[in-house]
Amino acid sequence: MQSVVAEMGWPEIIGLLIIVVTILGAKQVPGLLNGINHGLREFMKANREVQDDVAAPWGNIDAHKGGKASHLREFIFWFITAIVVVIYALAFVHLWLRS
């Protein structure tokens, strides 16, 4: 049994993007992406605050310093997470359209 993600190729992804643009309209897509971006930033901000709250009692000074390497790792982590979420959402829409 193959996974749904393995069955999706570039033609299906492009087709789903065309359907999304057709349904939402070209003017709505940037607003949708801005909303997703805002939500991810708020989530990362809340996550950072929780990490700081957890690290503070233990005296972890490095957690408060951050640095370019730390921000790059965090960006890469959230970027990959966003890609995975988009792939699963596209797979769900693909299955929904097939049925």
TIPAKOL-896367 format. One record per atom (N, C-alpha, C): x, y, z; atom name. Coordinates in pm, whole numbers. Each point is the difference from the previous one (the first is absolute). Example, Ala and Ser with C-alpha at 12.3 -4.5 7.8 and 13.67 -1.06 7.14 Angstrom:
BEGIN
{node {1319,-569,780},N}
{node {-89,119,0},CA}
{node {90,120,0},C}
{node {-35,105,-72},N}
{node {82,119,6},CA}
{node {-77,109,73},C}
//
This chain:
BEGIN
{node {85,-119,0},N}
{node {-85,119,0},CA}
{node {88,124,0},C}
{node {-13,85,-100},N}
{node {80,120,-10},CA}
{node {-65,113,79},C}
{node {86,90,47},N}
{node {-56,115,70},CA}
{node {-56,99,-101},C}
{node {-86,87,46},N}
{node {-65,96,-88},CA}
{node {102,101,-50},C}
{node {95,39,85},N}
{node {99,98,-40},CA}
{node {86,-53,-113},C}
{node {29,-129,-1},N}
{node {82,-59,-105},CA}
{node {-72,1,-134},C}
{node {-132,0,-1},N}
{node {-76,-1,-123},CA}
{node {-11,139,-63},C}
{node {24,105,77},N}
{node {-13,135,-52},CA}
{node {129,41,-69},C}
{node {-14,51,-120},N}
{node {115,52,-74},CA}
{node {-20,147,-28},C}
{node {90,57,-77},N}
{node {-10,142,-32},CA}
{node {-128,34,-75},C}
{node {-48,-83,-91},N}
{node {-125,38,-68},CA}
{node {-118,14,98},C}
{node {-7,-91,97},N}
{node {-109,8,98},CA}
{node {13,123,87},C}
{node {123,31,43},N}
{node {22,117,86},CA}
{node {-34,127,-77},C}
{node {44,10,-124},N}
{node {-31,119,-81},CA}
{node {-150,9,-23},C}
{node {-65,-114,-25},N}
{node {-145,0,-17},CA}
{node {-72,47,125},C}
{node {45,-44,117},N}
{node {-61,45,126},CA}
{node {21,149,21},C}
{node {118,50,-33},N}
{node {25,144,13},CA}
{node {-90,80,-94},C}
{node {-21,-51,-121},N}
{node {-90,68,-93},CA}
{node {-142,0,55},C}
{node {-42,-111,58},N}
{node {-134,-7,59},CA}
{node {-13,99,116},C}
{node {101,7,85},N}
{node {-4,94,113},CA}
{node {-9,143,-50},C}
{node {81,35,-100},N}
{node {-5,135,-55},CA}
{node {-134,27,-65},C}
{node {-58,-100,-66},N}
{node {-130,17,-64},CA}
{node {-110,20,104},C}
{node {5,-78,107},N}
{node {-104,10,103},CA}
{node {12,130,78},C}
{node {121,32,45},N}
{node {19,118,83},CA}
{node {12,128,-81},C}
{node {47,-10,-121},N}
{node {25,118,-80},CA}
{node {143,46,21},C}
{node {56,60,-102},N}
{node {140,41,6},CA}
{node {22,109,105},C}
{node {-102,81,28},N}
{node {15,107,98},CA}
{node {-4,-52,143},C}
{node {-59,-115,22},N}
{node {-12,-56,135},CA}
{node {123,-77,45},C}
{node {76,-55,-93},N}
{node {114,-85,34},CA}
{node {107,74,81},C}
{node {40,124,-38},N}
{node {99,69,83},CA}
{node {-49,26,142},C}
{node {-127,31,14},N}
{node {-56,20,134},CA}
{node {2,-129,80},C}
{node {-29,-111,-65},N}
{node {6,-130,67},CA}
{node {142,-31,44},C}
{node {98,24,-88},N}
{node {139,-25,35},CA}
{node {48,93,111},C}
{node {-45,126,-1},N}
{node {35,92,108},CA}
{node {-58,-47,132},C}
{node {-122,-51,-3},N}
{node {-61,-53,121},CA}
{node {75,-120,55},C}
{node {42,-89,-89},N}
{node {78,-117,42},CA}
{node {133,46,57},C}
{node {65,97,-66},N}
{node {127,53,48},CA}
{node {-16,63,138},C}
{node {-105,78,19},N}
{node {-25,62,130},CA}
{node {-24,-106,108},C}
{node {-78,-100,-34},N}
{node {-25,-107,97},CA}
{node {126,-76,37},C}
{node {85,-29,-98},N}
{node {126,-68,30},CA}
{node {91,87,86},C}
{node {4,131,-27},N}
{node {83,89,83},CA}
{node {-51,5,143},C}
{node {-131,8,17},N}
{node {-57,2,135},CA}
{node {29,-132,72},C}
{node {-10,-110,-72},N}
{node {28,-130,60},CA}
{node {145,-10,41},C}
{node {92,47,-87},N}
{node {142,-4,34},CA}
{node {30,91,118},C}
{node {-66,115,6},N}
{node {20,92,113},CA}
{node {-46,-64,130},C}
{node {-117,-63,-3},N}
{node {-50,-67,120},CA}
{node {89,-118,38},C}
{node {48,-73,-100},N}
{node {89,-113,26},CA}
{node {130,47,64},C}
{node {54,111,-50},N}
{node {123,56,55},CA}
{node {-21,45,145},C}
{node {-116,61,28},N}
{node {-31,43,136},CA}
{node {-11,-119,94},C}
{node {-61,-107,-46},N}
{node {-11,-121,84},CA}
{node {138,-59,24},C}
{node {84,-5,-104},N}
{node {135,-51,18},CA}
{node {79,84,99},C}
{node {-17,132,-7},N}
{node {69,88,94},CA}
{node {-50,-22,142},C}
{node {-132,-19,15},N}
{node {-56,-25,133},CA}
{node {49,-131,58},C}
{node {14,-101,-84},N}
{node {47,-130,47},CA}
{node {149,5,32},C}
{node {77,71,-83},N}
{node {145,4,18},CA}
{node {42,90,115},C}
{node {-79,103,33},N}
{node {39,98,101},CA}
{node {25,-62,138},C}
{node {-88,-85,53},N}
{node {26,-53,134},CA}
{node {126,-86,8},C}
{node {41,-57,-110},N}
{node {116,-87,1},CA}
{node {129,77,-23},C}
{node {-10,129,-22},N}
{node {119,81,-17},CA}
{node {69,-21,-133},C}
{node {-76,-37,-101},N}
{node {57,-23,-133},CA}
{node {18,134,-69},C}
{node {119,56,10},N}
{node {26,132,-56},CA}
{node {5,-6,-152},C}
{node {45,-109,-57},N}
{node {11,-12,-145},CA}
{node {-134,9,-69},C}
{node {-107,-41,67},N}
{node {-132,5,-62},CA}
{node {-45,144,-21},C}
{node {51,93,81},N}
{node {-38,140,-12},CA}
{node {87,75,-100},C}
{node {118,-49,-27},N}
{node {92,70,-91},CA}
{node {-42,-17,-145},C}
{node {-39,-117,-39},N}
{node {-39,-26,-139},CA}
{node {120,4,-92},C}
{node {0,88,-95},N}
{node {110,11,-95},CA}
{node {-47,-38,-138},C}
{node {85,28,-99},N}
{node {-36,-27,-139},CA}
{node {-21,-149,-25},C}
{node {87,-84,56},N}
{node {-13,-145,-22},CA}
{node {-131,-51,58},C}
{node {-36,50,117},N}
{node {-125,-43,64},CA}
{node {-121,42,-84},C}
{node {3,123,-50},N}
{node {-112,48,-82},CA}
{node {-8,-76,-132},C}
{node {115,-32,-57},N}
{node {0,-76,-124},CA}
{node {-57,-140,20},C}
{node {40,-67,109},N}
{node {-56,-132,29},CA}
{node {-150,8,22},C}
{node {-46,103,71},N}
{node {-142,15,26},CA}
{node {-75,26,-131},C}
{node {56,85,-86},N}
{node {-63,27,-129},CA}
{node {-10,-127,-82},C}
{node {108,-77,-6},N}
{node {0,-124,-78},CA}
{node {-103,-97,56},C}
{node {-8,-12,132},N}
{node {-98,-88,62},CA}
{node {-142,40,-38},C}
{node {-34,128,10},N}
{node {-136,44,-29},CA}
{node {-29,-5,-149},C}
{node {102,23,-82},N}
{node {-19,-9,-144},CA}
{node {-34,-143,-40},C}
{node {74,-97,53},N}
{node {-27,-141,-29},CA}
{node {-137,-40,54},C}
{node {-33,48,120},N}
{node {-131,-30,58},CA}
{node {-111,55,-89},C}
{node {16,121,-50},N}
{node {-101,59,-88},CA}
{node {-13,-80,-130},C}
{node {112,-45,-54},N}
{node {-4,-80,-123},CA}
{node {-75,-131,24},C}
{node {26,-64,113},N}
{node {-68,-126,31},CA}
{node {-150,23,16},C}
{node {-38,108,67},N}
{node {-142,30,18},CA}
{node {-66,25,-135},C}
{node {66,73,-87},N}
{node {-56,27,-133},CA}
{node {-14,-130,-80},C}
{node {99,-87,8},N}
{node {-8,-127,-73},CA}
{node {-117,-84,50},C}
{node {-17,-8,132},N}
{node {-113,-76,52},CA}
{node {-134,64,-35},C}
{node {-5,133,-1},N}
{node {-124,67,-39},CA}
{node {-31,-27,-147},C}
{node {102,5,-85},N}
{node {-23,-30,-141},CA}
{node {-41,-145,-20},C}
{node {58,-90,77},N}
{node {-39,-141,-10},CA}
{node {-146,-18,42},C}
{node {-41,72,105},N}
{node {-139,-10,45},CA}
{node {-94,54,-108},C}
{node {34,114,-58},N}
{node {-84,57,-106},CA}
{node {-2,-93,-120},C}
{node {113,-59,-32},N}
{node {8,-95,-112},CA}
{node {-95,-119,24},C}
{node {4,-56,120},N}
{node {-89,-112,33},CA}
{node {-145,44,-5},C}
{node {-26,120,50},N}
{node {-137,51,4},CA}
{node {-54,19,-141},C}
{node {85,48,-91},N}
{node {-44,21,-138},CA}
{node {-16,-130,-77},C}
{node {76,-103,40},N}
{node {-10,-130,-67},CA}
{node {-129,-72,34},C}
{node {-51,22,121},N}
{node {-120,-75,41},CA}
{node {-127,61,-50},C}
//
